[in-house]
Amino acid sequence: MCAENSYLFSVPSVEKAPEKYDDRVGELNDFYRNIAVEQLREDDTLRAQGLEQLRDWIAKHPHIQKCRTDAPFLLRFLRGKKYLINTATETLERYLVARVMYPQWFTKLDIEEPQLAGLVDTGYLFPLPERDSQGRALVFNETGQLDPSKFTASDVARIHMMVNESFFDTNEVQCAGLVLVYDLSGMTMGQLSLVTLNEIRVLASFMNKAFPLRIQEIHFVNTPGATLQIANFALALLSEKLRERVFCHKNWDECYTKVDKNLLPKEFGGKIPKADMIDAFKKRCQKMRGRMLLVDEMDIEVTKDSKYWQENSDIELESGAVGSFRQLTVD
């Protein structure tokens, strides 16, 4: 696991063309350097060229008003797209657009905001402190902790973004990626009613086209049969690559064949109590508060005649999408 670096707790500039660029980034240890070389084709020359190209693109972009240009931020997109510059620039553009068009989901990532802080305290979603044998970070969800009478779909989206922002700028996550583990026991129809089908479509589009890092696996455990129809609807909207990385387990013993249970909270077979993991996450968010709030300052002009506005308008979903691929099932 990479050592913590103080740059993660600083507040970068959002000036799109600063006089001097911030190149502070943590050193890769041998484990993650090998991943970067073998999986991402990264070397010092390619990394320097990629940063220069992205910065030049941002500086010349006619609609970007403010954007981070520090190395850790840009490496999210370069590494996430394996240094394919055209793909990295499009993903970054869509990342910025999402925050303009849907601020209720992607901004105000403030651990001191009562609603978001309250959801964090429930233990609904938090990162796990240790990495797996492949160096990947894990995020844990306990769906039953969400009270739909107290929290909204916007709260749920924002806590996911806050978890992501808490480690998006680290070498280990950028190189090795993420594993998501969702305990769906206790899921209710009230929770499902928080989000509309069109919102599911928009969020799926974000995952497909604007999410800067690689999701390596998604594990659903204790999936209620009543939720499978909606789950398969959402799955239909994901890219083929993401769909193939989704696993549905009928119980924890089955999940343990794919996920190291020692990394999970103590209440789910691991070693560290859930409360300790949540507390560590809260402290990290507090230290990174200024960096997370900077998301709100980045800006891009999105006009009603742009392709992004048209893509994300309230159009009807295509019929017949569900059922054209392997669906989630529970034995």
MIBAKOL-653221 format. One line per 10 residues: number of its first residue (from 1); their letters; for each residue x, y, z of C-alpha. Coordinates in pm, 1 decimal. Example, Ala and Ser with C-alpha at 12.3 -4.5 7.8 and 13.67 -1.06 7.14 Angstrom:
2
1> AS> 1230.0/-450.0/780.0 ~ 1367.0/-106.0/714.0
END
This chain:
331
1> MCAENSYLFS> 0.0/0.0/0.0 ~ 136.7/344.6/-93.3 ~ 236.7/578.5/183.9 ~ 12.8/875.2/252.8 ~ 125.5/1202.9/99.7 ~ 61.2/1552.3/229.5 ~ -40.0/1680.2/-115.7 ~ -369.9/1491.7/-73.8 ~ -473.8/1738.9/194.6 ~ -380.7/2057.3/8.7
11> VPSVEKAPEK> -624.0/2262.2/-201.3 ~ -517.4/2281.5/-567.5 ~ -579.8/2568.3/-805.5 ~ -872.1/2565.4/-1049.2 ~ -712.7/2820.9/-1281.6 ~ -728.2/2657.2/-1625.6 ~ -393.1/2795.5/-1741.2 ~ -177.9/2874.8/-1435.5 ~ 170.7/3020.7/-1472.0 ~ 312.4/2710.0/-1304.6
21> YDDRVGELND> 155.9/2365.3/-1296.4 ~ 142.4/2154.2/-980.4 ~ 328.1/1827.9/-1042.6 ~ 328.0/1698.0/-685.7 ~ 234.1/1332.4/-685.3 ~ 316.4/1039.4/-459.4 ~ 595.1/804.7/-557.4 ~ 487.7/468.1/-692.6 ~ 620.8/173.5/-497.3 ~ 737.8/-133.7/-689.4
31> FYRNIAVEQL> 401.9/-312.7/-663.9 ~ 199.8/-30.2/-817.5 ~ 475.3/65.0/-1060.3 ~ 451.4/-284.3/-1208.2 ~ 74.6/-246.4/-1242.9 ~ 118.1/92.0/-1410.1 ~ 367.1/-50.2/-1659.1 ~ 189.2/-377.9/-1734.7 ~ -173.6/-262.4/-1733.4 ~ -153.6/108.4/-1824.1
41> REDDTLRAQG> 162.3/122.2/-2041.9 ~ 287.5/399.9/-1813.8 ~ 642.7/524.8/-1809.2 ~ 792.2/862.2/-1718.8 ~ 789.2/986.7/-2077.4 ~ 429.6/884.8/-2148.1 ~ 312.8/1034.4/-1820.6 ~ 485.0/1368.4/-1886.1 ~ 348.7/1380.5/-2241.9 ~ -2.0/1294.7/-2124.4
51> LEQLRDWIAK> -2.4/1568.0/-1861.0 ~ 124.5/1822.5/-2112.8 ~ -140.8/1727.9/-2369.0 ~ -428.3/1738.6/-2118.6 ~ -315.2/2073.9/-1981.8 ~ -286.4/2220.8/-2329.5 ~ -634.2/2088.9/-2414.0 ~ -783.6/2244.7/-2097.7 ~ -612.1/2579.2/-2157.4 ~ -747.3/2599.4/-2513.5
61> HPHIQKCRTD> -1095.5/2460.1/-2444.2 ~ -1344.3/2738.1/-2528.6 ~ -1607.2/2629.2/-2274.7 ~ -1400.4/2526.8/-1973.1 ~ -1397.4/2817.6/-1728.4 ~ -1221.8/2661.3/-1428.7 ~ -1058.1/2322.6/-1388.4 ~ -796.1/2155.5/-1176.0 ~ -473.2/2095.2/-1366.1 ~ -261.5/1940.6/-1089.6
71> APFLLRFLRG> -99.2/1608.6/-1175.0 ~ -302.2/1383.2/-940.2 ~ -631.5/1511.1/-1083.6 ~ -529.5/1470.1/-1446.1 ~ -376.7/1128.9/-1381.5 ~ -724.1/1006.3/-1284.6 ~ -822.5/1037.9/-1648.1 ~ -492.3/942.2/-1809.2 ~ -453.5/624.8/-1607.0 ~ -823.7/546.8/-1609.7
81> KKYLINTATE> -818.2/550.3/-1991.0 ~ -473.6/392.8/-2028.1 ~ -323.8/710.4/-2174.7 ~ -558.0/723.8/-2472.5 ~ -567.0/1102.9/-2496.3 ~ -887.2/1142.3/-2696.7 ~ -1075.4/916.4/-2455.8 ~ -924.0/1088.7/-2151.8 ~ -1023.3/1436.5/-2273.9 ~ -1379.0/1327.2/-2351.4
91> TLERYLVARV> -1413.6/1165.5/-2008.1 ~ -1282.1/1478.5/-1836.7 ~ -1519.9/1695.2/-2038.1 ~ -1816.4/1477.3/-1941.5 ~ -1698.7/1474.1/-1578.1 ~ -1714.4/1854.7/-1572.6 ~ -2047.7/1865.3/-1757.1 ~ -2209.0/1625.6/-1509.0 ~ -2133.7/1865.4/-1224.7 ~ -2292.1/2155.3/-1408.6
101> MYPQWFTKLD> -2603.8/1971.7/-1522.8 ~ -2661.7/1770.8/-1203.6 ~ -2518.5/1968.3/-911.2 ~ -2762.9/1797.7/-673.9 ~ -2574.9/1470.2/-726.6 ~ -2214.2/1571.9/-777.6 ~ -2145.6/1883.3/-567.0 ~ -2148.3/1992.5/-199.5 ~ -1932.7/1699.9/-91.3 ~ -1905.8/1843.9/257.3
111> IEEPQLAGLV> -1856.7/1621.0/560.1 ~ -1983.9/1910.2/773.6 ~ -2313.9/1937.5/586.2 ~ -2571.7/1785.4/827.4 ~ -2756.5/1568.8/576.3 ~ -2444.0/1414.8/426.2 ~ -2273.2/1380.8/763.6 ~ -2581.2/1203.7/896.1 ~ -2574.2/952.5/612.9 ~ -2203.3/885.8/670.0
121> DTGYLFPLPE> -2275.1/816.3/1036.9 ~ -2527.7/547.1/948.1 ~ -2256.9/337.3/784.6 ~ -2445.1/325.6/457.3 ~ -2125.3/360.2/249.0 ~ -1756.2/386.3/331.7 ~ -1416.0/276.8/196.5 ~ -1233.6/-15.3/355.1 ~ -888.6/65.8/495.2 ~ -689.4/-221.3/341.0
131> RDSQGRALVF> -625.5/-319.9/-20.3 ~ -678.0/-666.1/-162.7 ~ -407.9/-897.1/-300.5 ~ -427.5/-719.5/-637.0 ~ -377.7/-378.4/-477.1 ~ -736.9/-267.3/-535.5 ~ -934.6/-41.0/-302.7 ~ -1269.4/-165.1/-171.1 ~ -1586.9/30.4/-101.0 ~ -1851.6/-122.2/126.5
141> NETGQLDPSK> -2225.7/-54.8/128.0 ~ -2491.1/-167.6/375.6 ~ -2812.5/-74.4/196.8 ~ -3038.2/-147.2/492.8 ~ -2892.3/152.9/676.3 ~ -3058.2/397.8/437.0 ~ -3376.1/549.5/581.3 ~ -3576.6/679.4/281.4 ~ -3778.4/906.0/509.5 ~ -3462.1/1094.2/608.0
151> FTASDVARIH> -3236.0/1077.6/304.2 ~ -3283.5/1146.0/-66.7 ~ -3142.8/1011.9/-391.4 ~ -2921.4/1320.3/-401.7 ~ -2776.8/1229.3/-62.6 ~ -2701.2/879.2/-188.4 ~ -2529.7/1008.8/-503.8 ~ -2325.3/1261.1/-305.0 ~ -2197.9/1007.5/-53.1 ~ -2080.7/788.5/-339.3
161> MMVNESFFDT> -1898.8/1084.6/-490.7 ~ -1747.7/1179.8/-156.0 ~ -1612.9/828.0/-105.4 ~ -1465.3/841.1/-455.5 ~ -1310.4/1184.3/-406.4 ~ -1148.6/1067.2/-82.9 ~ -906.0/848.2/-277.4 ~ -936.9/936.5/-648.6 ~ -602.7/1118.1/-635.4 ~ -401.4/827.5/-493.1
171> NEVQCAGLVL> -161.6/623.4/-704.3 ~ -292.5/294.7/-570.8 ~ -653.5/355.1/-674.6 ~ -560.2/512.4/-1007.4 ~ -338.4/216.8/-1098.3 ~ -521.5/-82.6/-951.4 ~ -882.3/37.7/-949.9 ~ -1186.2/-21.9/-729.3 ~ -1394.9/-312.4/-602.7 ~ -1748.2/-234.4/-480.9
181> VYDLSGMTMG> -1926.4/-460.5/-231.7 ~ -2298.7/-401.2/-168.0 ~ -2493.7/-579.9/104.7 ~ -2852.8/-554.8/-20.7 ~ -3020.1/-731.9/270.5 ~ -3282.0/-505.7/421.2 ~ -3348.2/-322.3/95.2 ~ -3699.9/-180.9/87.0 ~ -3940.4/-56.1/-177.5 ~ -3915.7/284.3/-10.0
191> QLSLVTLNEI> -3546.6/294.4/-92.9 ~ -3609.3/190.9/-452.2 ~ -3871.2/462.0/-492.6 ~ -3613.4/734.2/-420.7 ~ -3480.7/727.0/-777.2 ~ -3669.2/746.5/-1107.4 ~ -3594.5/534.4/-1413.5 ~ -3465.2/840.0/-1599.3 ~ -3228.9/919.8/-1312.0 ~ -3099.7/563.1/-1329.6
201> RVLASFMNKA> -3032.9/620.3/-1700.0 ~ -2840.5/941.2/-1635.8 ~ -2633.8/789.2/-1355.2 ~ -2554.6/486.8/-1571.9 ~ -2439.5/723.3/-1847.1 ~ -2208.4/891.2/-1596.1 ~ -2061.5/554.6/-1497.5 ~ -2009.4/459.0/-1861.5 ~ -1869.6/784.4/-1997.0 ~ -1763.1/1023.7/-1719.9
211> FPLRIQEIHF> -1624.2/808.0/-1439.0 ~ -1246.3/854.3/-1447.2 ~ -1126.6/534.4/-1281.0 ~ -1154.3/162.5/-1344.7 ~ -1416.7/-32.7/-1154.9 ~ -1274.5/-382.9/-1147.5 ~ -1560.6/-568.2/-978.8 ~ -1907.0/-502.3/-833.0 ~ -2045.2/-755.2/-586.0 ~ -2409.2/-765.8/-475.4
221> VNTPGATLQI> -2480.4/-984.8/-172.1 ~ -2821.3/-1099.3/-42.0 ~ -3005.3/-953.0/-340.2 ~ -3383.3/-959.5/-273.3 ~ -3574.1/-1122.9/-557.4 ~ -3811.6/-827.2/-574.6 ~ -3527.1/-596.7/-676.3 ~ -3396.1/-806.1/-965.2 ~ -3614.6/-638.8/-1226.7 ~ -3481.7/-292.5/-1140.4
231> ANFALALLSE> -3128.8/-426.0/-1098.8 ~ -3139.2/-580.5/-1445.5 ~ -3285.4/-259.5/-1587.3 ~ -2988.0/-65.9/-1448.5 ~ -2746.0/-333.7/-1563.6 ~ -2880.8/-306.5/-1918.3 ~ -2766.5/55.4/-1928.4 ~ -2407.7/-14.4/-1828.1 ~ -2131.0/-80.1/-2076.9 ~ -2061.9/-440.3/-2169.2
241> KLRERVFCHK> -1728.3/-423.1/-1987.8 ~ -1894.2/-315.4/-1662.5 ~ -2173.2/-571.2/-1695.6 ~ -1920.8/-852.2/-1713.3 ~ -1770.6/-732.8/-1384.8 ~ -2093.1/-757.4/-1186.7 ~ -2142.7/-1055.2/-953.4 ~ -2455.8/-1144.7/-758.4 ~ -2416.0/-1364.3/-447.8 ~ -2699.5/-1527.7/-254.9
251> NWDECYTKVD> -2506.0/-1508.9/74.3 ~ -2175.6/-1401.2/228.3 ~ -2015.5/-1746.3/207.3 ~ -2057.3/-1729.1/-168.6 ~ -1915.4/-1376.4/-175.1 ~ -1609.6/-1487.1/23.5 ~ -1503.7/-1698.2/-275.3 ~ -1447.2/-1373.2/-465.4 ~ -1373.5/-1117.6/-192.4 ~ -1125.5/-1161.1/95.1
261> KNLLPKEFGG> -1348.6/-1152.7/402.6 ~ -1057.6/-1034.4/620.2 ~ -1080.9/-697.7/447.4 ~ -1450.0/-652.5/531.7 ~ -1586.3/-499.5/852.6 ~ -1569.3/-727.7/1155.8 ~ -1948.1/-759.1/1150.5 ~ -1919.8/-921.6/806.4 ~ -1630.2/-1158.2/870.7 ~ -1334.6/-919.9/885.9
271> KIPKADMIDA> -1108.5/-794.7/1161.3 ~ -1174.8/-421.7/1202.6 ~ -1510.1/-303.7/1346.9 ~ -1731.9/-107.4/1112.1 ~ -1742.9/186.4/1354.0 ~ -1364.0/222.2/1337.1 ~ -1371.0/221.6/956.6 ~ -1642.4/488.3/949.1 ~ -1452.8/702.8/1197.4 ~ -1134.6/680.6/988.7
281> FKKRCQKMRG> -1330.1/779.5/678.4 ~ -1484.6/1080.5/854.5 ~ -1141.7/1199.0/970.2 ~ -1004.6/1165.6/618.2 ~ -1295.9/1363.0/474.3 ~ -1237.3/1636.1/731.7 ~ -868.7/1660.2/635.5 ~ -962.1/1666.1/266.8 ~ -1261.9/1897.5/307.8 ~ -1112.4/2190.9/117.5
291> RMLLVDEMDI> -1000.1/1965.3/-165.3 ~ -1345.6/1806.0/-194.0 ~ -1530.2/2138.4/-190.3 ~ -1311.3/2248.5/-480.6 ~ -1531.2/2029.7/-702.4 ~ -1792.6/2305.4/-677.9 ~ -1556.4/2565.7/-822.3 ~ -1474.3/2382.9/-1143.2 ~ -1693.8/2506.3/-1425.9 ~ -1772.8/2444.4/-1789.6
301> EVTKDSKYWQ> -2025.1/2624.6/-2009.5 ~ -2301.0/2389.5/-2124.2 ~ -2538.2/2539.9/-2378.8 ~ -2874.2/2393.7/-2475.6 ~ -2748.1/2319.2/-2825.4 ~ -2452.7/2113.0/-2702.7 ~ -2444.0/1736.6/-2747.6 ~ -2430.0/1688.3/-2370.0 ~ -2749.8/1882.7/-2308.4 ~ -2928.3/1681.8/-2574.7
311> ENSDIELESG> -2794.1/1351.8/-2444.0 ~ -2907.3/1421.0/-2089.9 ~ -3245.5/1573.6/-2157.6 ~ -3550.0/1380.3/-2042.5 ~ -3583.6/1156.1/-2343.7 ~ -3770.8/828.3/-2338.2 ~ -3567.4/518.1/-2265.4 ~ -3530.0/276.6/-2550.3 ~ -3758.5/-22.1/-2512.2 ~ -3633.0/-376.7/-2527.4
321> AVGSFRQLTV> -3290.9/-303.2/-2378.1 ~ -3336.5/-535.3/-2082.7 ~ -3295.8/-899.7/-2163.5 ~ -3037.6/-871.7/-2440.1 ~ -2754.2/-997.6/-2216.5 ~ -2682.5/-1206.2/-1909.1 ~ -2903.8/-1086.9/-1625.0 ~ -2858.0/-1105.1/-1250.1 ~ -3018.8/-1408.7/-1093.9 ~ -3044.9/-1540.3/-740.6
331> D> -3073.7/-1913.4/-680.4
END
